[in-house]
Amino acid sequence: MKRVLFITFLCMFVFLISFNTCKAQQSGYGQKQEYGDSVQPRDTDSLIPEISAPVELWLFVENYRFITGKMIHLTLQMIWKLGVSVNVEEFEKVDLSPFKIENVTIGERQIFNNDCDFRVITYTLSLPDDAKEGVYTIPSFSIPYKDEANETTGQAQTTRMALKKVPIMVETKLDRDVLDIGDRLKYELTIWHEKYVRILKENMEKLNLNPFQVINFNINEETEGRLGKTTMKYELSIYELPDKNKDFEIPSLPVLYYFEHEGESEREDKKELVETKEINTPAIPVLINSLLKRIDVPLESIKGPVVYSKRDTRLKGHLPIVIGVFIIIVLGANEIRKLTSKVAKVVRERMAESSLVHAEKLENLIADFNTDVETDELRESVINVDCASRVFLGALVEMPGEEVLSFTTTKLINTIRSKKLAEKIVGSANNALKLFDSIIFGDVDKEVVEKAMNEVQEILKETKKRGYY
């Protein structure tokens, strides 16, 4: 048991060395982090405002700007006091022209503070693709309700909401917002635009992202339906801590563009240059977590995470794994050999016990043997002693009884002789089995029977003397 525990500990030690060495080439990012008091539980009840009317409707939109081909997600919060009933099916019948309702999702009823009910209704809206750019208004609408407690009825009304169709929209995505010095993060900027909008891509690679440094940049352009899609991917890193008094964030980036059809007409008239427009991305706050494991090499002389050579990788990463596998094979083979020896010993002991059982059975048959019986009964007794003798001889050479009983006398004698059984035992067995064959398949002669029984007794005596059982 101690050896097994030692092997297990050694294997774990080698594996941990190899694993930590390979992880040294990475930044160490990816573990769950806690940020102390900055993580606060959200109180759902505090999100529900106090209401004075029996029913109140609140409208929210994901983005007040939209572009051709993109759905608008409008969220309606309905809050009503207990005892007030509202027919939610009315929400599916409202008219939001010029917008078309593509889908309505009515959420489950929820109760807060045993004071009021709360439900969220989500509308998916669209506008015809040929609609011009400009401001469009979602009209207000009313929903009837009935106050059962006060036996009154009324109308709950939403407010109007203005949305703007634009020729270009930007979306930003950051793979993580917590990092340490030397870490790399991926910042993705996606620009959706009408086909006549041209992006000034030349400026995008040279943007100032201080305090971040741009390690890698690539751009991809494709078309989805009536829209163009330009995706810019930045790989960023930071090597110096920003000023503690300064907000740390990926800054807002300007995206410059112009309208191609306007530019072409102006060039033809040669009156003025193309008008360049600008749209800005939102800034993204980033947290420097100084509690994360720092890189254990000076950062002044590097620009990026440590990269090891192939030689170091083989020596510090692959070599310990190979050594560990070799140790496991050597020690494991030794343990398997010992285990095999123990199992073989147990099998031999069990086989010895089996020989003893068959020897006792044979002795009992000899003790009960009686020659002064009828011929048929005597032949039956001889058959029993013959079978027991064969099974006993098979047990001495570790062969199952079923197999031994299927052998002829000559084959059985040759088999036990090949198993290095004592020649005296083999000779007695040969004499006894051949005498039994002559009795079983011929005439029953009591003298021959007694002679055969004497040979069997000689087998038992010799095997016991030699310690076979």
N, C-alpha and C positions, 0 to 999 in steps of 0.2 A: 504493500500500500504506500509506503514511504517513497519507493522508487517511482511509482505512478504519479504521485503528487510532485515529485522533483521534475519529472519529464514535462508535466503540464505547466509548472511554473517557468521552466526554461523556454518552452515554446511561446508562452505569452510574452516573456521578456524579449525574445528575438523579434516577435511580431510587432511589439510596441516600438522598438528601436527603428524598424523598417518603416512603420507607419508614420512616425514623427519626422523621420528624415524626408520622406516623400512630401509630407505636408509643409515642409519648410519652403517649398517652391510656391506655395499659395499664400494668400493674404491673411488667412485665418478668419475670413468673414463667413457667416452662415449660421452662427449659433444664436440661440434665443438670448435676448438681453432684457434686463430690467432697468428702468431709468428712474427709480426712486419715486419722488413725489410727483414727477411729471405724468405718471400713469394714474389716472383717477377713474374710479368706477362711474359709469353713466347712470344717472337717475332718470329713468324713463318718465316718471311722473312730472319731473321739472320741465320736460319738453312740451307738455300740454298747457297752453296759456289759460288764464282765468277768463271765463266768458260771462257775459251779462245777459245776452239774448238766449232764448231757448235753443236755437240752432245757429251755428256760425260756420261759414265756408271759407277756407283759406286756400289760395292758389299759389303753387310754386312751379318753376320751370327749371330744367337742368341747365339750359343755356339760352339767354335771350337772343342770341344770334344763331342763325341756321343757314344752310346752303342747299342747293339743289340736290334732290335725291336722298337727303338725310331726314329721318323721322324726328319728330319733336315729341318729347316725353313731358307731359303735363301732369303734375301731381295735385290732387285736391284732397285736403284734410277736412273732414266733416266732424264737428264736435257738437254733441247735443246732450242736454240734461236728461237725467232719468225721468221717466214718465212721459217723454216726448217720442212720438213715433214718426218715422220718415220712410217713405216708400223708395227703396234704393233703386228700383227699376226705372225711376224717372231719370236717373243719371245717364242711362243708355239712350234716352230720347232727346237730349239737349241738342241744340243747333249751334255749332261753333264756326259757321261760315265767316270768312272764305276757306277756313281750314276743314279738311275732311277727316272724320274720325275713322281711323283704321282698326282700332281695338280699344275696348274698355275692360279694365280689370278692377273688380270690386273686392277689396280686402275683407278680412274677417272682422267682426265686431269685437271691440276690446273695451274693458271697463277699467277706469282709473279712479283710485281713492273713493270708490263707491259713490261717486258724485256725478260723473258724466260718462257718456259713451264716446268712443273714438273709432273712426273708420277711415281708411285711405283708399281713394279711387284714383287709378292711373289711366290717363288717356294717351294713346299713341296717335299723333296727328301728322298729316302730310299736307303739302301745298302742291298744286300742279307744277310740273317741271318748267312750263313756259311762263310761269309767273315772273314778273319783273322784279328787279331788286328794289328794296325800299322797306318801309315800315308797314306791318300788318297787325291788326288788332284782334285779339281773341275777345269776342263779345261777352258781356255779363249774361248770366242766366239765373233763373229762380227755381227753387225746389220747394214744393209745399210741405208743411208739417202739421201735426196735430198734437196739441198739449192736452194729454188725457187728464192730468191732475187739475188743471185750471179750466178744462173744457173750452179751450180756445184753439183757433187755427191761425196760420200765418204763412209767410213766404221768407225763405232764407235766400239771399242774393249774393252772388260773387261780384268781384270787382273786375273791371276790364284790364287787360294786360297787353302791352305792346311788344311785338317781336320784330326783329329786323332780318330780312334776307340779304345776305352778303355774298360777294363773289369769291371770298377766300376765308378759310378758317384754319386755325392751328391747334394741334393737340400735342401735349408733352407727356413723357413717361420716363420715370427714373426707376432703375431696378431695385434700389434701396435708398433709404434716407438716413442711415446711420453708418458711419465708417470711421476708420482710424488712419493715422498718417501712413502714406504709402499704399493704401488700398486703391483699387480701381473700381470705378462704377460706370455703368452704361446709361447714357442719356439719349433718348430717342425723340426726335421732333418730326411730327407728321403734319404735312400741309395739304389740305383739301382745297381745290380751286377749280373754277370754271376753265374750260379748255382755252379760252382766249386770254387767260391770265398767265403771264410769264414771270417766273421767279428769278431774281438776280442771285444765282447760286454761287457766283464767284466770291461774294462777300461772306458767305456762311461759314467757310472754313477758317477765315481769319478773325472771327468774332472773339472779343475779349471775355473770357470766362473766369477772370481773376476771382479768388485765389487758385482756381483749378488750372491745370495744364492739360491741353489736348494731346493725348497719346496717339490716337488713331481717329480717322474720320472717313466715312464713306457715304455716298448718296445714291439713291435709287428712285427712278421715275417710272410710273406705270399709269394706266388708265382704267378706271372702274366706272362703266356706264358713261354718263355725260360729264363725269368729273375726272380731273387729273389728280394724281396722288404723288407727292414728292416726300420721300422718307429720308431723313438725315440722321445718322447714328454717330454719336460721339463717344469715345472711350476716354474718360477723364481720370486724373489722379491728383493728389495733393501731397505736398512735401513739407509745408510749413503751416504751423497753426495760425489762424487768423487772429486779429486783435480781439481780445475778450469783450471789449466794449462795442464791437462791430457785429451786426447781424450776419450770420454765416449762411449763405444761400447761393444756389445757382441763379445768376442774375437774369433779369428779363432780357430777352434777345430781340433785336429788331429784324423783321423779315421784310425785305424790299421787293416790290413787284410793280408791274405796269400792265396795262391792257394793250394787247397786241393790235386789235383792230383800230383802236384810237391812235396808236403810234403810227400805223401804216398811213392813215389818212393825213396825219399831221406832217409826215415826211413828204408825202406827195405835194401838199400845199406849201411845204417849206416855210411855214409861219413860225413854228416854235418847236422846241424839243419835246421828247416824250415826257409825260408827267409821271414821276415815280411816286408811288404810294408806300405807306409803311404800316405794318401791323406788328404788335409786340406780343411775345409769349409771356405767360405768368412766371414770376419768380418762384422757385421751389426751395423751401427751407431744408437745410441739411444739418444733422447733429454730429459733432465730433465726440465720440465716446472714448474718453481718455482711460477708461477702465479696461478696454480691450487690450489684448496682448500686443505689446509693441514689437516692432521689427528689431532684432538684436544686432543690427549693424548700423554704422553711421549713415545718416541720410544725406549728409552734405555732398557726398561724391556720387550719389546714384540718382537716377531718374526713373523710378519704377521698382516693383518688387524684385527681390534677388532671384537671379536665374543661374542655376548650377550647370556646369559643363557635363557632357555625356560621361566623362571619366568619373567625376564626383558622383553622378547619379548611379553609375554601376557599382562603385565602391561602397557608397553609403546607403544605397537603396536596394540594389539587386543582390550584392554579396551577402549581407546579413540574412536575406531570405534563403539563399542557396545553402548557407552554413546551417541555418535552422532546419531546413528540410533534410539535410544530410544527418544531422544529429538525431532527428526524429526517426529516420530510417534505421540508423545503426542501433539506437537504444530500443526502438520498437521491435526490430528483428530479434534482439536478445531476449526481450520480454516474451515474444511469441514463442521462441524456442523453449524457454522455461515453462511457459504455460502448456505447450504441447507435451513436454515431459511429464508434467503433473497429470494431464488428462490421460496419457498412455498408462501411467502407473495406476490410476483409478480404474481404467478399463481392465488392466491385467488382474487387479484385485477382484473386480466383479466377475471376470471370467474364471478366476480360481474358485470363487464362491459357487459359480455355476457348476464347475467340475465336481465339487463336493456334494452338491445336491443330487447330481446324476449318479455319483458313486453310492450315496446312501440308498437311492431308489433301487439300484442294481443289487446291493447287498440284501435289501428287504426281499426282492424277488427270489434270490438264491436261498435265503433262510426259509421262505415259504414253499420252496420247490419240493414236490413229492412225485417220485417215480411210480408209486403204487396206485396209479389211477388208470382210467380208460385211455385207450390209444389217442382218441381225438382230443381229449382234455390234456393229455401229456404233450401232444403236438402244439396245442394252443399256448401252454406254459413255455415251451421252447421258443415259440415265436416272440412272446413277450420278453424273454431274457435276451434273445437275439437283437431285438429292436433297442432295448435299453443299453446293451453293450455297444452297439453302433453309435448311439447318441452320446454315450460316455466317451468313446474314443474321439468323436468329433469335438466334444467340449475340451478335450486335452489339447487339441491343435487349433482352438478358437474358431470352430466352424459351426454354423447353426444346424440344429437337428433335422430340419426339413431337407436341407441340402444333403446331409450325410445319408439319410434314409433313401434318397433317390440314387445313390451310388451302388454299383455292383460290388461284390466282395473284393475282386481284384483291384478295381479302381480305388476303393476305400483304403486297402492296404498300401497301394502305391502312394496315395495322398499322404497318409500319416507317416510313411517312411520318408517322403520328401520334406516333411515338416521337422525332421531331425529328432523324431521320437526315439527312445531307447530301443535298440534292436531286439532286446529280449522281450519287451512289451509287444513290439510289432510281430515277432514270431508267435507268441502266445495268441495274439489277436488273429493272426492268419489261421492257426490251427483251429481255434474255437469257431470262427465264422464259417470255415469250410465244413466242419462237423455239423454245425447248425443247418447249413444248406442241404447236406445229405439227409438230415432228419426231416426237414420241412418239405423237401421235394421228393423224398424217397420213403423207405420203410423206417418205422420207429424202432430203434434198437436201444434198449435201456443201457447197455454197456457203452455205446457211443454217446448216449446222453450224459452219462456220468463223466466220461472222459472230457466232453465239451465243457461241462460245468466246472471241472477241475482247472481247465485252461482259463476260464473266466475268473475263477478265484485267484489264479496265478497273476492275471492282469491287475486285479485290484491290489494284491499284495505288493507287486513290483512298483506300481504307480504311487502307492502310499509311501513305500520305502524311499522312493526318489523325490518325494515332496511335491508331486503334481497336484495334490489336493490335501 
